[in-house]
């Protein structure tokens, strides 16, 4: 049975560079896993502890269910204003009380102009949430827009190698 992977795009743009990287990664996985791309992190309400009750708001409940059913999580995100996009951080905040990321294998691709600060910040957040993420399952793709084309093909040899290596490390224990 193939591993089930939930995919979060940290970008809120409809036709984003990160969306292209996600398409490329799914193709590179070559049927080694079943990927479910979460429609958009903007669909989640702003995190509010007063709303974090049982039952959770419908979209939060749906998001948490997808996380529980997933064997692993792929996050592909840009960096906004030298940090984590607010909508992605909001989505992760909804997992604090449910512990749905606890011991969940994670692949993190930060595809942005720079991306280093967002990646470092996300690593801290994911570690606090007890996600399983290692240096082998993280990729920083700087100047990302120049490294993937409109057909969702990673065109930069080093970026392709780095993404493939991280994907292999991510999927190996799941398969």
Backbone torsions as a table, in degrees:
resi	resn	phi	psi	omega
1	UNK	NA	135.6	-178.7
2	UNK	-76.5	145.6	176.9
3	UNK	-65.7	144.9	176.6
4	UNK	-98.8	123.9	-178.1
5	UNK	-118.1	125.7	172.4
6	UNK	-91.2	136.3	-176.9
7	UNK	-115.9	128.3	175.0
8	UNK	-114.3	127.0	174.5
9	UNK	-98.8	118.7	-179.7
10	UNK	-72.9	-13.1	178.6
11	UNK	-87.0	144.1	177.3
12	UNK	-99.8	-2.0	-179.6
13	UNK	-75.4	136.0	-177.9
14	UNK	-60.0	-46.5	-179.4
15	UNK	-113.3	72.8	-173.9
16	UNK	-95.6	158.3	173.1
17	UNK	-59.2	-39.9	179.3
18	UNK	-65.0	-36.3	174.8
19	UNK	-61.5	-38.9	176.9
20	UNK	-65.3	-41.3	177.1
21	UNK	-63.2	-40.0	178.1
22	UNK	-60.1	-47.4	178.3
23	UNK	-58.2	-43.0	179.9
24	UNK	-63.5	-42.5	-178.9
25	UNK	-65.4	-42.4	178.0
26	UNK	-59.7	-42.0	177.4
27	UNK	-65.5	-41.0	179.9
28	UNK	-64.0	-29.7	179.3
29	UNK	-66.4	-23.2	173.5
30	UNK	47.2	55.5	174.7
31	UNK	66.8	16.1	176.3
32	UNK	-78.8	-11.8	-179.8
33	UNK	-151.8	162.6	176.1
34	UNK	-104.9	120.2	-175.4
35	UNK	-104.4	133.7	172.5
36	UNK	-118.8	113.7	179.4
37	UNK	-87.8	118.8	177.6
38	UNK	-63.5	132.6	-172.5
39	UNK	-51.7	-52.6	178.9
40	UNK	-170.8	133.6	177.7
41	UNK	-63.6	-16.8	177.7
42	UNK	-71.3	-15.4	179.8
43	UNK	-70.9	-17.7	-179.4
44	UNK	-83.3	139.3	176.8
45	UNK	-67.1	161.5	174.7
46	UNK	-58.6	135.7	179.6
47	UNK	-62.2	133.5	177.9
48	UNK	-147.3	117.3	-179.4
49	UNK	-54.3	-29.2	178.8
50	UNK	-67.4	-22.8	178.2
51	UNK	-94.1	-8.2	-177.0
52	UNK	-85.0	68.1	-176.5
53	UNK	-126.8	174.3	177.0
54	UNK	-106.7	118.2	4.7
55	UNK	-82.3	148.4	177.7
56	UNK	-72.9	161.1	173.9
57	UNK	-52.0	145.9	-172.9
58	UNK	-51.2	-46.1	-178.0
59	UNK	-69.2	-32.7	176.1
60	UNK	-67.3	-43.6	178.6
61	UNK	-60.6	-41.7	178.8
62	UNK	-64.1	-45.7	178.9
63	UNK	-59.9	-47.5	-179.9
64	UNK	-63.5	-38.2	178.5
65	UNK	-63.0	-44.4	177.6
66	UNK	-60.7	-39.3	177.1
67	UNK	-64.5	-45.1	179.6
68	UNK	-61.1	-37.7	-177.6
69	UNK	-77.1	-18.3	-176.4
70	UNK	-81.4	143.9	174.3
71	UNK	-84.1	-20.4	-179.0
72	UNK	-160.2	168.2	-177.1
73	UNK	-128.9	129.0	172.6
74	UNK	-107.9	122.3	175.8
75	UNK	-114.2	127.1	175.0
76	UNK	-124.9	120.0	-171.1
77	UNK	-144.6	150.3	169.9
78	UNK	-86.3	-178.2	171.0
79	UNK	-112.1	130.3	176.5
80	UNK	-114.8	128.2	175.9
81	UNK	48.8	44.1	177.4
82	UNK	67.5	24.6	179.6
83	UNK	-156.0	-169.1	-179.2
84	UNK	-74.4	134.3	174.6
85	UNK	-55.8	134.5	-176.1
86	UNK	-56.3	-38.8	-178.7
87	UNK	-66.4	-35.7	177.6
88	UNK	-69.9	-44.7	178.3
89	UNK	-60.4	-39.6	177.3
90	UNK	-59.1	-45.4	179.3
91	UNK	-60.0	-43.9	-179.9
92	UNK	-66.5	-34.6	178.0
93	UNK	-60.3	-32.7	179.1
94	UNK	-68.3	-11.8	-179.4
95	UNK	-95.6	-5.3	-175.8
96	UNK	-59.3	-56.9	-175.1
97	UNK	-73.9	-27.7	-178.3
98	UNK	-83.2	-19.2	-179.1
99	UNK	57.7	30.1	-178.0
100	UNK	-70.7	-14.4	176.9
101	UNK	-95.0	-6.8	-177.8
102	UNK	-58.1	120.5	178.4
103	UNK	64.4	16.5	178.6
104	UNK	-85.8	125.0	175.6
105	UNK	-62.8	138.1	-176.1
106	UNK	-131.8	136.2	168.3
107	UNK	-110.6	127.3	-178.5
108	UNK	-118.1	119.1	175.0
109	UNK	-114.9	117.4	176.1
110	UNK	-104.3	107.3	-176.1
111	UNK	-116.5	105.1	-172.4
112	UNK	-156.1	-175.5	174.7
113	UNK	-65.3	-51.7	176.3
114	UNK	-111.9	-77.3	172.2
115	UNK	91.5	-15.6	-174.1
116	UNK	-62.1	-40.9	-178.3
117	UNK	-70.1	-40.3	177.6
118	UNK	-64.2	-42.9	-179.1
119	UNK	-63.2	-44.3	179.4
120	UNK	-62.3	-43.0	179.7
121	UNK	-65.4	-43.7	178.8
122	UNK	-64.4	-37.8	178.6
123	UNK	-59.9	-42.8	177.3
124	UNK	-62.5	-46.7	-179.6
125	UNK	-61.7	-47.2	-177.9
126	UNK	-66.2	-32.1	176.8
127	UNK	-68.1	-43.6	177.5
128	UNK	-61.7	-36.3	179.4
129	UNK	-78.9	0.5	177.2
130	UNK	66.0	29.2	172.1
131	UNK	-72.5	153.0	179.8
132	UNK	-95.2	104.7	-178.9
133	UNK	-138.1	135.9	-178.7
134	UNK	-128.9	170.7	177.9
135	UNK	-61.6	-24.4	-179.8
136	UNK	-80.4	-14.9	179.9
137	UNK	-110.0	19.2	176.5
138	UNK	-121.1	142.2	177.0
139	UNK	-136.2	134.4	173.3
140	UNK	-112.2	114.6	179.0
141	UNK	-110.3	101.4	179.5
142	UNK	-86.1	154.2	-174.6
143	UNK	52.5	43.0	-171.6
144	UNK	-56.3	-37.4	-176.7
145	UNK	-59.0	-27.8	-179.0
146	UNK	-87.9	0.3	-172.9
147	UNK	-116.2	6.1	176.5
148	UNK	-144.1	141.8	-178.9
149	UNK	-101.4	178.4	-176.5
150	UNK	-64.7	-17.6	178.0
151	UNK	-91.8	10.7	178.9
152	UNK	63.1	43.3	173.8
153	UNK	-114.1	126.8	176.9
154	UNK	-73.7	117.0	-171.4
155	UNK	-97.0	-12.3	-179.3
156	UNK	-94.7	124.3	-174.5
157	UNK	-59.6	-43.1	-178.6
158	UNK	-68.5	-41.8	177.9
159	UNK	-62.2	-42.2	178.4
160	UNK	-61.7	-45.3	178.4
161	UNK	-61.1	-45.5	-178.8
162	UNK	-64.0	-43.8	179.7
163	UNK	-66.2	-44.2	-179.7
164	UNK	-62.7	-42.4	179.7
165	UNK	-62.6	-45.2	179.4
166	UNK	-66.5	-40.1	178.6
167	UNK	-62.4	-44.9	178.6
168	UNK	-61.1	-43.8	179.2
169	UNK	-65.0	-36.2	179.3
170	UNK	-68.7	-46.7	-174.4
171	UNK	-81.5	-24.6	-175.5
172	UNK	-51.9	-52.2	-178.7
173	UNK	-73.2	-14.0	-179.1
174	UNK	-88.4	-20.4	-173.4
175	UNK	-96.0	NA	NA
